[in-house]
Amino acid sequence: MAFSIGKRAARSQLSRLTTPIYHPSARRYAANAAAVPTTSTIPAPDQAQVRREASLPNPDPSSDSPTAAFLNQSAPFMVPTYVRPPPMMVQGEGCVLYDNENREYLDFTAGIAVNSLGHADPELSRIIAHQAQRLIHASNLYHNPWTPTLSKLLVEETKKQSPGSPLTQVFISNSGSEANEAAIKFARKVTYAKDPDTKQRDIVSFHGSFHGRTYGSLSATPNQKYQPPFGPMLPGFRYGTYNDVAGVKDLVNKNTAGVIVEPIQGEGGINMATPEFLQALRKRCDEVGAVLIFDEIQCGLSRTGDLWAYTASEVHPDILTSAKALGNGIPIGATLVSGETVAPFIKTGDHGTTFGGNPFACRVAHHVFGRLAKPQLQEEVRIKSTLFFSAYETMKEKFPGVVSEVRGRGLIVGYQLSDSAKDKATEIITAARERGLLIITAGDGVLRIVPPLVISHEEINRGLAILEEAMTVVFNKPEDVKATKGQQEMASR
């Protein structure tokens, strides 16, 4: 996707602002491998690295790059909770991101299923600018027009696209973790309201799940990578096996206040809940009086081709949580609750938030949700999905023994690497990035694909060609490596 001269100039200006040491007069691309001028504070480039970069269409910024200079000065002031690759993203348009050295990346991550309408959407940008000039925040001490307007749209569109939905009210927060915190609190409040002396306090979740990093949501996330350093977890959480229909009866019992489950596990590896499993959970929750919570923070909002992923199971939850794509990058979360089994038991003061429901985020989300809920977009998602599933057949043929399965629905897709290839996942991610494609992992050796829902067929095919080239490089078939047309154009810039 080519930018106008004006936008290229804007990116160059931004680059100058974010690189305090110097700005290069040239950058190493495959088409011109000129060395970046050095200063007394920047080491001379390693010649082997120069040759390697010259062979790549989109090499990562080197140790002598303006990005490295900027990060070396500023990164020490940040708590090191993330490990990031070298590029620093400064601008985006549609399904493309640009880094500080003006490299172009086709984005198959969408900010981890956030930017479903792509980057810098013109219509959304206008709404953001307009509302910022009117009112951003006035606190929940007062009414504003956009919190109820968004809530009404969420409920009415859900009822329209999921006939029989009992969800009638919404609590607006700032993130997915907060949406799940509210859901967990509400589930326990329901049983408490019925009997203050109740022992029905347990929350059930499932192995492979990810519900957030705050203490309640983390306690519902049974992952040895996340929980042990911060233990003990909150009491009253129990864990079951995903899709184990036979185990549901013993797992969900008279002490269970709520069950939280992802209809499609995102971080866990794009694992799909079977309709039978969700139906068994619904039946058992009804039997014991527990609240059924569907976490659709990653898989919802038309990412599957349906407004909500649970729709295919014909099972309705008592609580539904949403976030990520709801704001297309503006922080917001939503907890939708049943007017029959939950709402009557939630009273004034039971929950609150300083920023949640502010008019700025709610107006943005109202616009975003309205567009994501359109049937035409959902149909396009289902059509585009076939390209990724067809690509799996090609991968199996070209890389025997490497990709063992494809999972997902719509534009949430996971390519499962075989046991012998799992340790190569990071190499594939790096090789793809250095050829102009951003993808991420999930679970145990899964290549996760969650692009903007507005991505074009041409962009999908171009990205899949880059992914194939990356896998060819990683699995040692250099004779098969061929630059795609898009990469050749990128290299010539």
N, C-alpha and C positions, 0 to 999 in steps of 0.2 A: 504494500500500500504506500504509494508515494506521497510525500508531503509537499506542500507549496514552498516556494522560496521563503515566504514570510515565516512559516512554521519551522523550517530548518534554522533560520536566523534566530528565532525565539529559543530553540533548543541550545544553540551555540551560546546565546546570552546566559541561559540558565547554567550551562556548563561553566562559564567564566565565574559566575557567582558562587558555585559550589567547589571550586578548585583554587584554594588560596595561594598555592605555590606557583603555579604557572598553567598556562593553557597551550596545548601543543598546536603547532601550525599544520601538523599532519597526523594521521592515525594509521597504524598498520592494519590494512585489510589485505585480502588475498590479491587484490589488484595492484596495491602499492605498498610494499613492505618497507617503507622508509623508517628509519629509526627515529624515535622521539628524542628531541634535544634534551640533554641532561643538565642538571645544575649541581652545585656542590652538595646539596642535601639529598640528591637522588642518585642511586647507584647506576652505573652503566649497565645497559641491558645485556643479559646473557645471550651470546650468539646462537646457541642451540635453541633457546627459547624464541629468539627472533625468527629462526628458520621454521620452527614449529608453528608459530603464529601465522607466518606467511602462507603456510599450507592449509590454514583453516579459513572458512568463510567468515566466521564470527568469533574470533579468539577472545577468551576472558581477558579483562584488563591485566596488564603485567605489573610487576612490582615497581616499575618506573612510570606508571601511568598517572594522570591527574586524579583518577578515582582513588588509587592507592595513597597518593599524597594527602588527599582530603581525609580519608578514613584513618590513616595513621595519626592524624592530628585530632580527630574528633571521636573516634570509636572508644578510646579509653574512658570517656565520660559516661558510657552506657553500661548498664548491668548486662553481663554477657550471657543472657538466657537463650540466645539464638546462635546457630552456626549458619552463616550465609555464604553463598558463592561470591566471587569478586565483583560482578557487575552491580552498578548502582542505578536503579531505574529513576528517570527524571520526568518522563512524559509518556503518554499513551494516546492512541486513537483507535477506536473500534477494537479489533482483536490483536493489535500490535502494541508492543512496549518499546521504548527507546531508552538506552542507558546514557550515562554521562559522556561517553565517547561517541555518541551518535550511532551505536550499533542498533540493529533492528531485530526484534524477537517476536515470533508468532506465539501467541499466548494460549496454551492449552491448559492453563491452571485457573484463570479468572480469579486470581487472588484467593484460591481455595474455594471455588464455587460461589464467590461473592459478586464479581462483576458480570452478571448474567446479561446485562445490556451493553457490555463492552466498556471501554475506557473513553472518557471525555465525550459522552453522548451529548450532542448539541441541545436537544430539548431538555434533558435533565440539567445540564449546566445552566440554562436560562432560569429554570425554576429555583435552583440553588442560589443563584445571584439575586433573584427577585425576593425570595423569602429572607435572605440574609439582610437585605435592606429594610425589611419590615419588622420582623421579630424572630429572634433565635430562641430565647428562653424567658419565661416569666414565672417558673416554678409551678408545681402542682397545687399551690395554694389558691390558684385561680384557674378558671376555664380558659381554654384556647380553642379555636375552631377545628384544628387539624387532628387532635387526638381522637375525639369521637367520630370524626369523618373517616379516618383510617380504620378505626375499630368496626364501624358499620360496614365498610366495604369488605373487610376481611371476613366478617360473619356472613354477609349476604352472598358473596361470591363462592364461599365454601359451601353454603347450603345449595347453591345453584349447581355447582359442579360435583358435589358429593351429596346427592339426595338422601335425606334422612339424617343428615348431620345434626347432632344435638348441641353443637357449639354455638353459644349465643352471646358471650361476653369476652372482652379482651383486656389483658393487662400489658401495657407497653413498657419495655425496659431498654437497656442499652446494648445487649449482646446475647449470644446464644447461652453462655454460662448462666447469665442472669435469668433468662427465660426458663431454663431448667431449674434454677434455684426456686423460682416462684412455683413451678409445677410441683416440686418435691414438698415445699411448704404447704401448698394447697391440699395435696393428697393427705398429709398428716392432719391438717386442720379439719378436714371432712370427718375423719374418725373421731377426733377430739370433740368436735361440736356435737356429735351424736352421743358421746359418752366420755366425759373428762377423765374417767378412771380406766379407760380402755387400754388394753395391751396390744391393740392392733396398730403398731407403729412402724413395722418393717417396710423398707423399700427394696424391691427386687429389680435387679438389672442383669445384664448378660455379658459374658466373656466376649471380648472383641469389640465392645462398645467404647464410645468416647462421648461424654456428656459435658465436659468442661473442666476447668482447673480451679474454680472456687471450691471451698471445702465440701459443700453438699454435692455439687456436680462431680467433683473428683472422687468422692466416696462412692458414687454410682459408676465409676470408671475402673473396673478391676484390671488394671494394667501394671505389671511389676516395674515398668519403666517410669511410671508417674507417681504411684502411691507411697512406696517405702520411705523416701527421704522426708516425707511430711507427716508421717504417722504420729500418733494413731489417727485413723480415719474416724469420721463420725460414727457412733454406734447405730445399729439397726439397719445395716445394709447387707443384703444377701445376694449371691450371684448364681446364675444358672447358665446352662449351655444353650446357645442360640440355635433355634430350629429343632430343639428336642421336645417334640410334642408329648412324648410319653412322660417326661419329667415335670410337666407343668403342674400336675395335680399336687405333688408333694412340695414343689418349690413355692407355689402360691397357696398360702394356707390362712387360717383364721387370724393369724397375727400380721398379715400383710395389709398395709395401708395403701400402697401404690406399686405399680409395675411400670418401669420406664424402658422403652425399647425403640431402636431405630428400625423402621421398615427396610431401609438399606443401610448397613453399617459402612460409613465412609472411611474413617481413619483405620478401621479394622481390616480393610481390604476389599471394599465393595462387595460385601456379603449380603445376599438377598434373603429376607424373611419369606418363608413360604406362606401362602394364604392359610394353610392348615395350622401353622404355628400361631399366627395372629388370631385366628378364629378360636384356637384353644385358650389363648390368653384372655380373650374377651369373655368367653364362657366361664372360665374359672374366676375371673374378677367379679363377674356378676354373682357367682355362687357365694363368694366370701365377703362381698361388699367392698372390694378394693377398687381404687381408681386406676384406670389404664391410661398411660401417658405415651403418646407417640412423639418422639424427637425427630422432627423433619428439618432440622437446622441446615443440614447439607443436602439432603435428597429431595426437599420440597420445592415449592414455587416453580413448578413446571419443568424442573430439570429432568424428570423421567418422561415427559410428554403428557403427563396429567398434572393438574394443579398440585395435588398432594400424592405422594407415592403410595399411601395406604389405600387409595381409591380402588386399586386393582384387587384388593383382598376382600372388599365389601364388608370391612369391619370398621366401625366408628370408635374413636377414642373418647375418653372423658376430658382429656386435656391434649392439646396439640401445641408444640413449641416450634417457633420459627425465628430466623435471624439471617445472617449471611447475605443472601441475595436480596433480602427485603429492602435494604438501603442502597444496594449497588455500590457499597463502599462507605456510605454514611452510617455510623454505628447505630444500630437499633435492633431490638428483639421483641418478640410478641408471644404471649401465652394465651391461647384461646381455650376457654373452659365451657363445659356443658352447663346449660341452664337448668338441668334436671338433677345431676349428681354432684355438682361442684359449686356453682355460683350461689345457691341458697345458703351455703355455709361460710362464705367469705364475707367478713364484715369490715367496717371502717377501722383502719389501723392495723389490719392483719398483715399488710405488706406496703412497701413504699419505695420511692426512688427520687433522687434529686433531679437527675437529667432525663430520666425516662419519660416519654410522652411529650417532649418539648416540641413546639410547633414546627421548628426547622426540620428535624428528622422525620416527623410524622407527615409533613407535606411531601417531602422527598419520597418516602415509602408509599404514600398514596399513589403517586404517579408511577413509581416502579411496579407496584403490585398490579395496578390497572393494566399495564402493558404486558406483564408476565402472564396474566390470567387469560389473555386473548386466545381463543381456540386456534386461530391461524398460526400463532407462534408455537403452540403445542404440537400442531400437526407437522410443522417444519422440524421441530426437535425430533419427532419420531422418524421422519424421513432421513435426517442427517445421521441419526443413530446407526442406520444400516451400513453406512460407510465404515464405521469403526468395527462393526461386527464382521463385515466382509474382509476387512484388513486382517483380522485374526486368522482367517483361512490362509491368506497369503503368507503370514508370519510362520504358521505351522509348516508350510511347504518350504519356505526359504531358510528357516532356522529350525530344523528338526531337533526335538528334544530340548528346546529353549523355552518356548511359551506353551504352558500346559492347559490353559483355560482362559476364557473371557467371561467376565461377569458384569452385571449391571443392566441398566435400562435407560433409554433416552440418551442424554449426554452426561451421564455419570457411569464411566466405563473403567474396568480394571483388567489389565492383562497380567495374569498370574505367571510368573517365571517359575520354571521347574526347579526342583531341589538343587540340581547341579548348576543352575544359572542364577540363583537368588543373590549370590554375593557379587554379581555384576550389575545390580540395579543402579548403584550410584554412578558407576562408569557410564551406563547408558544415559542417565540424566545429564551428566557432564558433556558427553559427546553430542547429545542433542542440542544442548544450550550453545555449544561452540559452533554449531551449524545453524543457529537461529531459531530454535524451538524450545519453549519452556514446558516441561512436564514435571510431575512430582510422583512420589511413591506413597504407598499406603500398606498397612499390614505387614505381612511377611513376604517380601519380594514381589510386590504388585506395582506395576506401572499404572498410575492413576491419571485418567483423562477427564477433566471437568472444564471444558472451554466455555467462553461466553455463549449463551444460547443463540445469539445473533450471528454467529460465525457462518461464513459462506461455504458452499460445497468446494469451491476452489481452494479456500484456505485449509479446509480439512484435508483435502488430497495433498496439498503441498506439505502440510505438517506430517502426514503419514509417510510421505516420501523421505522427509528428513529423519523421522524415527527409524525407518528401515535402514537408512544410511548409517545412523548412529549404531544400530545393532550390528550391522555389517562390520563396522570398525571394531567394536568391542569383541565380537566373536571371530575376529581374525580372518576376514575375507576381503583383504584390500583390493583384490583384482575386480571385485564387484562394485566398488565405490564409484558412484557417478553423481555429480552435482545436479540438483534439480534446477529447472529453469528459474525458479524463485531465488535459489541460492546464487546462481550466476549473476542475476540482476543485482542482488545484494552486494556481491563481491565487487561489482563494477562501480558502485557508488563511491 
